[in-house]
Amino acid sequence: MLRKINLLIIGLLVVLVSGCSEDFLETTPTDAIAEADAFASVDNMFLVLNGLHRVMYAQNPLPGGTSARSGQSFYIPALDAMAGTNIHSAPGNGWMTSELRWLTHTNANFTTVNNFWYMRYHIIATSNNLINLVEANGFTTADADVRNILGQAYAYRAWAYHQLVSTFGKGYLIGDPASDAGVPLLLEAGAPYTSEPRSTVQVIYDQINADIENSISFFDGASSPDNKSHLSINAAYGIKARIDLTQGKWQDAADAAVLARSGFPLLDESDWLSGFNTTELSEVIWGGTVIDAETNYFQSYFYFISPTFNGSQNRTNPKLIDKEVYDAIPSTDFRINMALPLAPNTNSSASNGQGGSYTVDPNYDNEDDFWDAWEEIITKYGMTTGHNTHPYMAVKFLQKNPGSIDPDDVIYMRASEMYLIEAEAKAMLSDVTGAQTVLQEFGGSRDSSYDASIYASQDALMEHIKWQRAVELYGEGFSFHDYIRWDQGIDLTNSGADDNLYRDGFIQEKPSLNDAWIWKIPQAEINANPNLTEADQN
């Protein structure tokens, strides 16, 4: 595995280093840049980090995978599709249909598992080089830029291992971490590129915990991030809050969440409804500031999530919010405008069989009202005349230039998530008053009539927090792993999803009783890694 990943690192560095340094080009052929040269200076190490920032969202083919299903642009919406929270209204052009039917992560040969695995191990291998070569090259940790590099590298490695062990291993809170199989632990990146056997879930978490603590330590005294694509001390605290939450380290999670959101004020109504298309929003702690030349276009995040993107996936398959979740939003909560419950069902291929005409859409009784409603939506949101609408379609994610294929930023972490992590952690500590206080600050910023005091028990608080996450974080990629943490199954009976479209994804037993929540290890890894056999497969 690491031999393949290091070849990618070197190839990527050829592009990054030669493309950014004219002096380097004058003295070194672009096809002969050695790994040692790429890591030979602090400036070059920042170029390596820039490569990782782009890998998070850009269309970069990875060893063991393809350019399809690239970066977080694919996996954020895919994870919500698998959990049934980002509901598809029709098969569209086929993207993610296999994911929502639970056919891909249960198949060791599928690109979905391959790219998830190899992207994260690529990030780990690159982080290993950055961490190990700082000392080997004699760079001093008293230098603010070196501390920045190490802070980011340790945070990236912690994030990647947390993603891997949470996905390819049994949930920490529902299994036995000391004996459950995790993922291979790789801390070196160099010849002979040997792979490792699976470590236990606990061993991986021990490394994750150490890495994120190292990240926070190095960010103290580090230079400032250039933009929100770069990991920062706030992002490191946010990653720590997520890690602690999945381990049931409730107080640590709450404390880290407070530190993560410091300096990132909650969005007001206007900004919340503006489309979530830029990292410049006040709440965004970490996100991909997309460079036009590096975007995925028809594999971009907004292609999979936005009702305005001009692609066949969007025009024929408006994404929906769960009806039960949406119907619980009070009229005094401005997030009620994140979806359109009475949008006409104009798609004759809609999976619920109620699309294409007022004669089958139960919300309309004449043709004029049906098409007038469609035209009003198309005009308001800037869609094309080829776009369909559907009841309960989400309009949370809107392009800066609607009706185009222009790139937009990808958000990975917001202050809202940190409020909800703190509230959940306090609820699990049975600190009812503390959880209510956090929720009042958060919920009161969304709902003018919000009253957290009505949630007066741990059970009531947790049910409300789950609902708040479903509304606030809709489409941001958290629900699949949330359900594992909560040991919650899937039942889309009253959601608005169609069982013929979703099939196996329509109902799934809770994770503690259902190992299908654990993704298959890529067959390519089993075949190539001498320390893994078929007996190691999930």
C-alpha positions in Angstrom: 0.0 0.0 0.0 2.7 2.5 1.0 4.7 1.9 -2.1 1.7 3.0 -4.2 1.0 5.9 -2.0 4.6 7.2 -2.0 4.6 7.0 -5.8 1.6 9.3 -5.7 3.3 11.7 -3.3 6.3 12.0 -5.5 4.2 12.5 -8.6 2.1 15.1 -6.8 5.2 16.9 -5.5 6.6 17.2 -9.0 3.5 19.2 -10.0 3.5 21.3 -6.8 7.1 22.1 -6.5 7.9 22.6 -10.2 4.8 24.6 -10.6 5.6 27.0 -7.8 9.4 27.6 -8.1 11.0 28.9 -11.2 14.5 28.5 -9.7 13.7 24.9 -8.9 12.7 24.3 -12.6 15.9 25.9 -13.8 18.1 23.5 -11.9 16.1 20.3 -11.7 14.2 18.4 -14.4 10.5 18.1 -13.5 10.6 14.3 -13.9 13.5 13.9 -11.6 12.6 15.6 -8.4 13.5 13.3 -5.5 11.4 13.0 -2.3 14.4 14.5 -0.4 14.3 17.6 -2.5 10.5 18.0 -2.0 11.0 18.0 1.8 14.3 19.9 1.8 13.0 23.3 2.8 10.2 24.7 4.9 8.7 26.4 1.9 8.6 23.1 0.0 6.9 21.4 3.0 4.2 24.0 2.8 3.8 23.1 -0.9 3.3 19.4 0.2 0.6 20.6 2.7 -1.1 22.5 -0.1 -1.2 19.2 -2.0 -3.1 17.7 0.9 -5.5 20.6 1.1 -6.4 20.0 -2.5 -6.6 16.2 -2.1 -9.5 16.9 0.3 -11.7 18.3 -2.5 -10.1 18.0 -5.9 -10.3 15.3 -8.6 -7.0 13.5 -7.9 -6.7 9.9 -9.1 -5.3 7.8 -6.2 -3.3 4.5 -6.4 -5.8 1.7 -5.9 -8.7 3.8 -7.0 -9.9 6.2 -9.7 -10.7 9.9 -10.0 -14.3 9.1 -9.4 -15.4 9.4 -5.8 -12.7 11.9 -5.1 -12.0 13.5 -1.7 -14.5 14.8 0.7 -16.5 16.2 -2.2 -18.0 12.7 -2.7 -17.9 11.2 0.8 -19.7 14.0 2.7 -22.9 13.6 0.7 -22.4 9.8 0.3 -22.3 9.2 4.0 -25.5 11.1 4.5 -27.1 9.2 1.6 -26.1 5.9 3.2 -27.7 7.0 6.5 -30.9 8.1 4.7 -30.7 11.7 5.9 -29.8 13.2 2.4 -32.8 11.6 0.6 -32.7 11.0 -3.2 -36.0 11.5 -5.0 -35.1 9.4 -8.0 -32.2 7.4 -9.4 -31.2 10.4 -11.5 -28.1 9.4 -13.6 -27.1 6.7 -11.1 -24.7 8.5 -8.9 -24.9 7.2 -5.3 -27.8 4.9 -6.0 -25.6 2.0 -5.0 -24.4 3.8 -1.9 -27.9 4.5 -0.6 -28.9 0.9 -1.3 -26.0 -0.3 0.9 -24.3 -2.1 -2.0 -21.0 -0.3 -2.1 -19.4 -0.2 1.3 -20.4 -3.9 1.7 -18.5 -4.8 -1.5 -14.7 -5.1 -1.1 -14.2 -4.5 -4.9 -16.1 -1.3 -5.1 -14.5 2.1 -5.8 -16.3 3.6 -2.9 -14.3 1.6 -0.3 -11.1 1.7 -2.4 -10.9 5.5 -2.6 -12.0 6.1 1.0 -9.2 3.8 2.2 -6.4 5.0 -0.2 -7.2 8.7 0.1 -6.8 8.6 3.9 -3.7 6.4 3.8 -2.2 8.9 1.2 -2.8 11.7 3.8 -1.2 9.5 6.5 1.8 8.7 4.4 2.4 12.4 3.5 1.9 13.4 7.1 4.4 10.8 8.2 7.0 12.3 5.8 6.3 15.8 7.1 6.5 14.7 10.8 9.6 12.5 10.4 11.6 14.6 8.0 11.3 17.8 10.1 13.7 16.2 12.6 15.7 14.3 10.0 16.4 17.6 8.1 17.4 19.5 11.2 14.5 22.0 11.2 14.0 23.7 14.5 10.6 23.5 16.3 11.3 27.0 17.6 10.5 28.3 14.1 6.8 29.3 13.8 6.4 27.9 10.3 7.9 24.6 11.3 5.4 24.5 14.2 2.6 25.2 11.7 3.7 22.4 9.5 3.8 19.9 12.4 0.5 21.1 13.8 -1.2 20.5 10.5 0.6 17.2 9.8 -0.3 15.7 13.2 -3.9 17.0 12.8 -4.2 15.5 9.3 -2.9 12.1 10.5 -5.3 12.1 13.5 -8.2 13.1 11.2 -7.4 10.4 8.7 -6.9 7.6 11.2 -10.1 8.6 13.0 -12.0 8.4 9.7 -10.5 5.0 8.9 -11.0 3.3 12.3 -14.6 4.8 12.6 -15.5 3.3 9.2 -13.5 0.1 8.9 -13.7 -0.9 12.6 -16.6 -1.4 15.0 -17.8 1.7 16.8 -15.8 2.4 19.9 -18.8 2.7 22.2 -20.6 -0.4 21.0 -17.7 -2.8 20.7 -14.6 -3.9 22.6 -11.9 -1.5 21.5 -9.1 -3.5 23.2 -9.8 -6.6 21.0 -11.8 -5.3 18.0 -9.8 -5.2 14.8 -9.0 -1.7 13.6 -6.8 -0.7 10.6 -3.1 -1.0 9.9 -1.0 1.6 11.8 1.7 3.1 9.6 4.0 5.8 11.1 6.8 5.6 8.6 6.9 6.5 4.9 10.0 5.3 3.2 11.7 2.2 1.7 10.9 -0.6 1.9 7.3 0.6 2.2 6.2 -2.5 4.1 2.5 -2.7 5.1 1.3 -3.7 8.5 -1.4 -6.0 10.0 -4.5 -4.6 11.5 -4.0 -3.0 14.9 -6.8 -3.0 17.5 -9.3 -0.2 17.6 -7.8 0.9 20.9 -4.2 1.0 19.6 -5.4 3.2 16.7 -7.3 5.5 19.1 -4.2 5.7 21.3 -2.2 7.0 18.3 -5.1 9.4 17.3 -5.2 10.8 20.8 -1.4 11.3 20.9 -1.4 12.9 17.4 -4.1 15.4 18.1 -2.5 16.4 21.4 0.8 16.9 19.5 -1.0 18.9 16.9 -2.5 21.3 19.5 0.9 21.6 21.2 2.7 22.5 18.0 0.0 25.0 17.0 0.9 26.9 20.1 3.5 29.4 18.8 2.9 28.5 15.2 2.4 30.9 12.3 -1.2 31.8 11.3 -3.0 29.8 8.6 -3.2 31.4 5.2 -6.9 30.5 4.8 -9.4 28.1 6.1 -8.2 25.2 3.9 -5.2 25.1 6.2 -5.7 23.3 9.5 -5.5 25.6 12.6 -5.5 25.2 16.3 -9.3 25.7 16.2 -9.6 22.9 13.7 -7.4 20.7 15.8 -9.6 21.3 18.8 -12.6 20.5 16.6 -11.1 17.2 15.5 -10.3 16.4 19.1 -13.9 17.1 20.1 -15.1 14.6 17.5 -12.5 12.0 18.6 -13.4 12.4 22.3 -17.1 12.2 21.6 -16.8 8.9 19.8 -14.9 7.5 22.8 -17.4 8.7 25.4 -14.8 11.1 26.8 -17.7 13.6 27.5 -16.0 16.3 29.5 -12.9 16.4 27.2 -15.3 16.6 24.2 -17.2 19.5 25.7 -14.0 21.4 26.6 -12.4 20.9 23.2 -15.6 22.0 21.4 -15.7 25.3 23.3 -12.1 26.0 22.3 -12.7 25.0 18.7 -15.5 27.5 18.1 -13.8 30.4 19.9 -13.7 33.3 17.4 -16.2 31.7 15.0 -19.6 33.3 15.7 -22.9 31.6 14.8 -24.4 32.6 11.5 -27.3 35.0 11.3 -30.4 34.2 9.3 -29.2 35.9 6.1 -25.8 34.1 6.1 -27.4 30.7 7.0 -29.7 30.9 4.1 -27.1 32.2 1.6 -26.1 28.7 0.4 -23.2 27.4 2.4 -21.0 27.9 -0.6 -18.0 29.8 0.9 -15.5 29.2 3.7 -15.7 32.9 4.4 -18.9 32.4 6.5 -18.2 33.3 10.1 -18.9 29.9 11.4 -16.5 28.0 9.2 -13.5 26.7 11.1 -12.1 24.4 8.4 -13.1 24.0 4.7 -11.8 23.6 1.2 -11.2 26.9 -0.4 -11.7 25.7 -3.9 -9.3 26.8 -6.7 -11.0 26.9 -10.1 -8.3 24.8 -11.8 -8.5 22.1 -9.1 -12.3 21.5 -8.9 -14.1 18.3 -9.7 -16.8 19.9 -11.9 -19.2 16.9 -12.3 -17.8 15.2 -9.3 -17.9 18.2 -7.1 -19.6 18.5 -3.7 -22.3 20.9 -5.2 -22.9 18.5 -8.0 -24.0 15.9 -5.5 -25.9 18.2 -3.1 -27.1 21.4 -4.6 -30.5 21.9 -6.4 -29.1 24.6 -8.6 -26.0 22.9 -10.1 -26.5 22.3 -13.8 -25.9 18.6 -14.0 -28.0 15.6 -14.8 -27.7 14.4 -11.2 -29.3 17.6 -10.0 -31.8 18.3 -12.7 -33.4 14.8 -12.4 -32.9 14.0 -8.8 -33.7 16.9 -6.3 -32.4 15.9 -2.9 -34.9 15.9 0.0 -34.8 16.4 3.7 -36.6 13.8 5.9 -40.2 14.8 6.2 -40.5 14.0 9.9 -37.4 16.0 10.6 -38.5 19.0 8.6 -42.1 19.0 9.8 -40.8 19.4 13.4 -39.2 22.7 12.5 -41.2 25.5 14.2 -42.5 28.4 12.1 -40.4 30.7 14.3 -37.1 28.9 13.3 -35.6 30.5 10.1 -34.3 27.1 9.1 -37.8 26.3 8.0 -36.7 27.9 4.7 -34.1 25.2 4.1 -36.6 23.1 2.2 -39.7 23.4 0.1 -42.4 21.0 1.3 -44.9 22.1 -1.3 -42.7 22.2 -4.3 -44.5 20.5 -7.3 -43.3 17.1 -8.2 -42.4 17.8 -11.9 -40.2 14.7 -12.5 -42.1 12.0 -14.3 -39.3 9.6 -13.1 -39.7 10.4 -9.4 -39.4 7.3 -7.4 -42.6 7.9 -5.4 -44.7 7.7 -8.6 -46.3 11.1 -8.0 -44.3 13.2 -10.5 -44.7 14.8 -13.9 -48.2 16.2 -13.6 -50.7 17.8 -11.2 -52.9 14.8 -11.8 -50.6 12.6 -9.7 -49.2 15.2 -7.3 -51.5 15.3 -4.3 -50.5 18.9 -3.5 -52.0 20.3 -6.7 -55.4 20.1 -8.4 -54.8 22.1 -11.6 -52.1 22.5 -14.2 -51.7 26.3 -13.9 -50.9 26.2 -10.2 -48.6 23.3 -10.6 -46.4 24.9 -13.3 -46.7 28.4 -11.8 -45.2 27.0 -8.6 -42.4 25.3 -10.5 -41.6 28.6 -12.4 -41.5 30.6 -9.2 -39.0 28.2 -7.6 -36.8 28.1 -10.8 -36.8 31.9 -11.0 -36.1 32.5 -7.3 -33.2 30.0 -7.0 -31.7 30.5 -10.4 -32.2 27.0 -11.7 -32.4 26.1 -15.4 -35.7 25.2 -17.2 -34.3 21.6 -17.2 -34.4 21.4 -13.4 -37.1 19.4 -11.7 -38.6 20.2 -8.3 -40.0 17.8 -5.7 -41.9 18.2 -2.3 -39.5 18.6 0.6 -36.5 19.4 -1.7 -33.6 20.9 0.2 -32.4 24.4 -0.8 -29.7 24.7 1.9 -26.8 24.4 -0.6 -27.0 27.0 -3.3 -24.3 28.0 -5.8 -22.8 31.5 -5.9 -23.5 31.3 -9.7 -26.7 29.2 -9.8 -27.5 27.2 -12.9 -23.8 26.8 -13.7 -21.1 24.2 -13.1 -18.9 26.7 -11.4 -16.9 25.5 -8.3 -17.8 26.4 -4.8 -16.1 25.9 -1.5 -16.5 22.7 0.6 -17.2 23.1 4.4 -15.7 20.5 6.7 -16.2 22.0 10.2 -18.5 24.7 11.6 -19.1 26.3 15.0 -22.6 24.9 15.1 -21.3 21.3 15.2 -19.2 22.3 18.2 -22.2 23.7 20.1 -24.0 20.4 19.4 -21.0 18.3 20.5 -20.8 20.3 23.8 -24.6 19.9 24.3 -24.4 16.1 23.7 -21.4 15.7 25.9 -23.1 17.6 28.8 -26.3 15.6 28.3 -24.4 12.3 28.5 -22.8 13.6 31.7 -26.3 14.1 33.1 -25.5 17.9 33.3 -29.1 18.9 32.3 -28.6 22.5 33.2 -25.3 22.8 31.3 -26.8 21.2 28.2 -29.8 23.5 28.3 -27.5 26.5 28.6 -25.6 25.5 25.5 -28.7 24.7 23.5 -30.4 28.0 24.5 -27.5 29.9 23.0 -27.4 27.8 19.9 -31.2 27.2 19.4 -32.0 30.8 20.3 -29.9 32.0 17.4 -32.1 30.0 15.0 -35.6 30.2 16.6 -37.0 33.4 18.0 -39.2 31.4 20.4 -36.7 28.8 21.4 -36.9 27.4 25.0 -34.3 24.8 26.0 -35.8 24.4 29.5 -38.5 22.1 28.1 -35.8 19.4 27.6 -35.5 18.5 31.2 -34.0 15.0 31.2 -31.1 13.2 29.5 -33.4 11.3 27.2 -35.3 14.4 26.2 -32.1 16.3 25.6 -30.6 13.6 23.5 -33.7 13.2 21.3 -33.7 17.0 20.8 -29.9 17.1 20.1 -30.3 14.3 17.5 -33.1 16.4 15.8 -30.9 19.5 15.9 -28.0 17.7 14.2 -30.4 16.4 11.6 -31.6 19.9 10.8 -28.5 22.0 11.3 -25.9 19.6 9.8 -28.1 18.3 7.0 -25.9 17.4 4.0 -22.6 17.9 5.9 -21.7 14.2 6.2 -22.1 13.4 9.9 -25.2 11.1 10.1 -23.7 7.7 9.2 -21.1 8.0 12.0 -23.6 9.7 14.3 -25.8 6.6 14.1 -22.9 4.3 15.0 -22.1 6.5 18.0 -25.8 6.4 19.1 -26.3 2.8 18.1 -29.3 3.9 16.0 -30.7 2.0 13.1 -32.3 3.2 9.9 -36.0 3.2 9.2 -37.1 5.5 6.4 -40.8 4.5 6.5 -42.1 8.0 7.1 -39.2 10.0 5.7 -40.4 10.5 2.1 -37.8 8.1 0.8 -39.1 5.4 -1.6 -38.5 1.8 -0.5 -38.2 0.6 -4.2 -35.3 3.1 -4.7 -33.6 2.5 -1.4 -34.1 -1.3 -1.0 -31.7 -2.6 1.6 -30.9 1.0 2.7 -34.6 1.6 3.6 -34.3 -0.3 6.9 -31.1 -1.4 8.7 -30.8 -2.8 12.2 -28.7 -0.8 14.7 -24.9 -1.1 14.5 -24.4 -3.2 17.6 -26.6 -5.9 16.0 -25.5 -5.3 12.4 -21.9 -5.6 11.1 -23.0 -4.2 7.7 -22.2 -0.8 9.2 -18.5 -1.7 9.1 -17.1 -1.2 5.7 -15.3 -3.9 3.8 -11.5 -3.5 3.5 -10.6 -3.0 -0.2 -9.8 -6.3 -1.8 -6.9 -4.7 -3.5 -5.4 -4.1 -0.1 -6.0 -7.7 1.1 -4.3 -8.9 -2.1 -1.3 -6.6 -1.9 -0.6 -6.5 1.9 1.4 -9.5 3.0 0.2 -9.0 6.5 -3.5 -9.2 5.7 -5.4 -12.3 4.6 -9.1 -13.0 3.8 -9.5 -13.8 7.5 -8.9 -10.1 8.2 -11.8 -9.0 6.0 -14.8 -7.4 7.8 
